[in-house]
Amino acid sequence: MERDCPSRDTPRRRHAPWAMTAIVTALVALLFQGSLLPLNLAAAIFAVMGLRQVQRQPGRYVGRALCWIAIALALILAILNAMLQPPVQEGIPESVPEQRSSEAQ
C-alpha cells in the first residue's frame, strides 16, 4: 500500500533555534522598555545568527521573518530609548529642589 500523503516522506522545516531565541530576547527587551542595552544587542546578534542558520540550511529551517522582526524591534527600542532618556552631563551637579520645612515658616 502506498501512502497518499507525500509530506510524511519529506522532513518538515522547523523554525531556526537562533531565530526563536532572537524573537524571544527582543520581546523580553520590549518588556524592559528597551532600557537594557545588552539585551537589545543580544537580540540583534541572535537574529543575525538566525539569518545565517536559515541561509546555510534552507531545506531544514525557516524563520527569516522572525529574525528581521527581532532586528527591527531591537533598533526601534534602541532609538526610542536614546530619544527619551536625558543625556548625562559630567561635571555638572544635579540640582535637587530644596523642600521647605514647616518649621521655617
C-alpha positions as CSV (number, residue, x, y, z in Angstrom):
1,M,0.0,0.0,0.0
2,E,1.3,3.4,-0.9
3,R,0.7,6.4,1.1
4,D,-1.3,9.3,-0.3
5,C,0.4,11.9,1.8
6,P,3.9,12.7,0.5
7,S,4.6,15.1,3.3
8,R,5.5,12.3,5.7
9,D,8.4,11.3,3.5
10,T,9.9,14.8,3.4
11,P,11.3,16.3,6.6
12,R,9.3,19.2,8.0
13,R,11.0,22.5,8.0
14,R,11.3,24.0,11.5
15,H,12.0,27.5,12.8
16,A,15.7,28.0,13.4
17,P,16.6,27.9,17.1
18,W,18.6,31.2,16.8
19,A,15.6,32.9,15.2
20,M,13.4,31.8,18.1
21,T,16.0,32.9,20.6
22,A,16.2,36.3,18.8
23,I,12.5,37.0,18.8
24,V,12.1,35.9,22.5
25,T,15.0,38.1,23.5
26,A,13.6,41.0,21.6
27,L,10.2,40.6,23.3
28,V,11.9,40.4,26.7
29,A,13.7,43.7,25.8
30,L,10.3,45.2,24.9
31,L,9.1,44.2,28.4
32,F,12.0,46.2,29.9
33,Q,11.1,49.1,27.6
34,G,14.5,48.9,25.8
35,S,16.4,50.2,28.8
36,L,18.8,47.3,28.9
37,L,21.2,47.9,26.1
38,P,22.9,44.5,26.3
39,L,19.6,42.8,25.9
40,N,18.9,44.8,22.7
41,L,22.4,43.9,21.4
42,A,21.9,40.3,22.2
43,A,18.6,40.2,20.3
44,A,20.2,41.7,17.2
45,I,23.2,39.3,17.4
46,F,20.9,36.3,17.8
47,A,18.9,37.5,14.8
48,V,22.0,37.7,12.6
49,M,23.0,34.2,13.7
50,G,19.4,33.0,12.9
51,L,19.6,34.6,9.4
52,R,22.9,32.8,8.8
53,Q,21.4,29.5,10.1
54,V,18.5,29.8,7.7
55,Q,20.7,30.7,4.8
56,R,23.1,27.8,5.4
57,Q,20.3,25.2,5.7
58,P,17.2,26.4,3.8
59,G,15.8,23.0,3.4
60,R,15.7,22.4,7.1
61,Y,15.0,25.8,8.7
62,V,12.6,28.8,8.3
63,G,12.4,31.9,10.3
64,R,13.9,34.8,8.3
65,A,10.8,36.9,9.1
66,L,11.3,36.4,12.8
67,C,14.9,37.4,12.6
68,W,14.1,40.6,10.7
69,I,11.3,41.4,13.2
70,A,13.8,40.9,16.1
71,I,16.3,43.2,14.4
72,A,13.7,45.9,13.7
73,L,12.3,45.7,17.3
74,A,15.9,46.0,18.8
75,L,16.6,49.0,16.6
76,I,13.3,50.7,17.4
77,L,13.8,50.2,21.1
78,A,17.3,51.5,21.0
79,I,16.2,54.6,19.1
80,L,13.3,55.3,21.3
81,N,15.4,54.8,24.4
82,A,18.1,57.2,23.1
83,M,15.4,59.8,22.3
84,L,13.6,59.6,25.7
85,Q,16.5,59.4,28.1
86,P,18.0,62.7,29.1
87,P,21.8,63.0,28.4
88,V,24.1,62.6,31.3
89,Q,26.4,65.6,31.7
90,E,29.6,65.0,33.6
91,G,30.9,67.7,36.0
92,I,27.5,69.4,36.5
93,P,25.9,68.6,39.8
94,E,22.3,67.6,39.5
95,S,20.1,70.2,41.1
96,V,17.7,68.9,43.6
97,P,14.9,71.2,44.5
98,E,15.0,72.2,48.1
99,Q,12.0,71.3,50.2
100,R,10.7,73.8,52.6
101,S,10.1,72.5,56.0
102,S,7.1,73.6,58.1
103,E,9.4,74.8,60.8
104,A,10.9,77.5,58.6
105,Q,7.6,79.2,58.0
